[in-house]
Amino acid sequence: MKNLFLSAAIVLGSLTSFASTSPITNTIVKTISIEDEYTEIKLEELPAPIAESLKKAYPDAVIIKAYKNEKAEYKLDVTVGDKVGNLFANADGTWIKK
């Protein structure tokens, strides 16, 4: 009788260990952030088409700082009223979405 209970306990115990095992999934997420290196330039070095384009699009905007990267793209730190933001443009004054 003891053997019967002992073997039943072993069988039930082994079944529960199989039931509780869940498949292992590895999820690896890699985030790659590519940022262009911008170097600060003087406001006088900013191309005229960008300044003209800014005046047309945002007449009340004030340029705080200007930056340029290797691709001749420009990043502008601007304020409009109490709002501060960044704008990106090509040398010909075309706006870029980034």
N, C-alpha and C positions, 0 to 999 in steps of 0.2 A: 504494500500500500504506500509506503514511504517513497519507493521508487517511482510509482505512478505520479504522485504529487510533485516529486522532484523533476521528473522528466516533463511534466506539464508546465511547470514554472520555467524551465529552461527554454522550452519551445515558445511559450508566450513572451518571455523576455527577449528572445532573439528576434521575434516578429516585430516587437515595438522598436527595436533599434533600427531595423530596416525601414519602418514607416516614418521614423523621425529624420532620416537622412534626406537632405534636400540637395539638389544639384548646385554646384558652386559655379557662379558666373563671375567673371572678371570683366569689369567695365572700366576701361582706362580712357579718359578724355584728355586730349592734349589741346591746349589753346595756344595758338601762335599769334602773336601780335607784332605786326610789322608797322613800325612808325618811321616816317621819314625824318631825318635829322635836319632840323631847321636851325639856322644861325641868325642871330639878331642883326638887323641892319639899321642904319639911320633912316629916319623918315624922309630925308632928302633923296635917298637912293631908291625910293619907291618909284616905279615907272608911272608916268603920267596917265596912261590908259586905265590903270587900276584906280588911281585917285578920282578920275572922271567918272568911272563906272560906280564907285562908291557914292559919289555925290548924287548921281542919278537914282540909284537904288535906295539909298538912305541919306537924305539931305541933312539930317540932324546928327549923323554919326561923327564921332571924333576918334581918330586913330591914336591909340595909346602906344603900341609897339608894333613893329613890322619884322618879319622873319623871312628868310629865303632858304630853299633847299637846292640840292644838286640839279634837279630837273627844272629849275627856274620857275618853281611854284612858290607863291607867297602866302604867308599866314599873317593875318591882321588881327590884333587884339583891339577891339573897338568898344565904345560905349555909345548907347543911344538912350538919352534920358538917364534913367537909373538902372538900365539893363547893361550888362557886360557880356560880351561874347566873342567868338572867333569866326573869321571869314577866311576862305581860301580862294585864291585866284591865280590864273596864269598871267604871264607877262603882258598879254594883250588885253587884260581886263575881263576875261571870261571867268565867271564864278565856277568853282569846283565844289562838289558835294563830298564831304569826308565825314 
